[in-house]
Amino acid sequence: MRVIAKKILREFWEKHNDSEQPLKTWYKEASNANWMNPSQIKDNYPKASILKTGRAIFNICGNKYRLVVDINYERQWAFIRFIGTHSEYDKIDANKI
């Protein structure tokens, strides 16, 4: 999977130091993944949520933070759409952001 844009993750962990290692781990795992469908994501991340739009929501730091990723399975691209605290996540529409 090609993860686009690591910069968003880096900027976030610079503000929230406790998220650095979990986000680096997620980035490495996602970059090495070859997800072909949402069930393969759920195999690796059972607590991830898959939206009707195909976006995946990952819990970071025990659900302290939320990561929204738009995935193109055919092209093997994962677009970072949002990373934020749980309360910030509650204020957005993950299907549209």
Salt bridges, closest charged atoms under 4 A:
GLU11 OE2 - LYS7 NZ 3.74
ASP18 OD2 - LYS64 NZ 2.80
GLU20 OE2 - LYS24 NZ 2.76
ASP70 OD2 - ARG55 NH2 3.81
ASP90 OD2 - HIS86 ND1 3.57
